[in-house]
Amino acid sequence: MKKFKRIRRIFAWIGIVVLVGLYVTTLILAFSGSPMAQALFRGSFAATVVFPVLLYAMQIIYRILKPDDTADDPDKKKR
């Protein structure tokens, strides 16, 4: 169980880094004057919205599909 929590924390930090990177990229592209800036800004903005939504959906699906191992063991039931 301890290993699972560690892996979960690692993925959480990776998600934070990716989101911060997307926010910074979106901000930089919003103020740059290159010809491709508008298309890149749209893509970055879309990814900023879509990425958290996909992560949330994956989390919900995992909770729904996760087998409930604690049903047979009264000591492991959720409080």
C-alpha positions as CSV (number, residue, x, y, z in Angstrom):
1,M,0.0,0.0,0.0
2,K,2.9,2.3,0.7
3,K,4.3,1.8,-2.7
4,F,0.9,2.7,-4.3
5,K,0.8,6.0,-2.4
6,R,4.3,6.8,-3.5
7,I,3.5,6.2,-7.2
8,R,0.3,8.2,-6.8
9,R,2.3,11.2,-5.4
10,I,4.8,10.9,-8.3
11,F,2.0,11.0,-10.9
12,A,0.4,14.0,-9.0
13,W,3.7,15.9,-9.2
14,I,4.1,15.1,-12.9
15,G,0.5,16.4,-13.5
16,I,1.4,19.6,-11.6
17,V,4.5,20.1,-13.7
18,V,2.6,19.5,-16.9
19,L,-0.2,21.9,-16.0
20,V,2.2,24.7,-14.9
21,G,4.1,24.2,-18.2
22,L,0.9,24.5,-20.2
23,Y,0.0,27.7,-18.3
24,V,3.4,29.2,-18.9
25,T,3.3,28.2,-22.5
26,T,-0.1,29.7,-23.0
27,L,0.9,32.9,-21.4
28,I,4.1,33.2,-23.5
29,L,2.2,32.4,-26.7
30,A,-0.5,34.9,-25.9
31,F,2.1,37.7,-26.0
32,S,4.4,36.5,-28.7
33,G,4.1,38.1,-32.2
34,S,5.1,35.2,-34.4
35,P,2.8,34.1,-37.3
36,M,2.2,30.7,-35.7
37,A,1.5,32.1,-32.2
38,Q,-2.3,32.2,-32.7
39,A,-2.5,28.5,-33.7
40,L,-0.1,27.5,-31.0
41,F,-2.0,29.5,-28.4
42,R,-5.3,27.8,-29.3
43,G,-3.6,24.4,-29.0
44,S,-2.0,25.2,-25.7
45,F,-5.3,26.7,-24.4
46,A,-7.2,23.6,-25.5
47,A,-4.7,21.3,-23.8
48,T,-4.9,23.4,-20.6
49,V,-8.6,22.7,-20.5
50,V,-8.6,19.1,-21.9
51,F,-5.7,17.7,-19.8
52,P,-7.3,18.2,-16.3
53,V,-10.7,17.0,-17.6
54,L,-9.1,13.8,-18.9
55,L,-7.3,13.3,-15.7
56,Y,-10.5,13.7,-13.7
57,A,-12.4,11.4,-16.0
58,M,-9.7,8.7,-15.7
59,Q,-9.8,9.0,-11.9
60,I,-13.6,8.5,-11.9
61,I,-13.3,5.5,-14.2
62,Y,-10.6,4.0,-12.0
63,R,-12.8,4.4,-8.9
64,I,-15.8,2.8,-10.7
65,L,-13.8,-0.1,-12.1
66,K,-11.5,-0.7,-9.1
67,P,-12.4,-4.0,-7.4
68,D,-13.5,-3.6,-3.8
69,D,-11.0,-5.7,-1.9
70,T,-12.2,-4.5,1.5
71,A,-15.6,-6.1,1.4
72,D,-14.4,-9.4,2.9
73,D,-12.0,-8.0,5.5
74,P,-13.8,-6.0,8.3
75,D,-10.4,-4.5,9.4
76,K,-9.8,-2.9,6.1
77,K,-13.2,-1.2,5.7
78,K,-13.3,2.5,5.0
79,R,-14.2,4.7,7.9
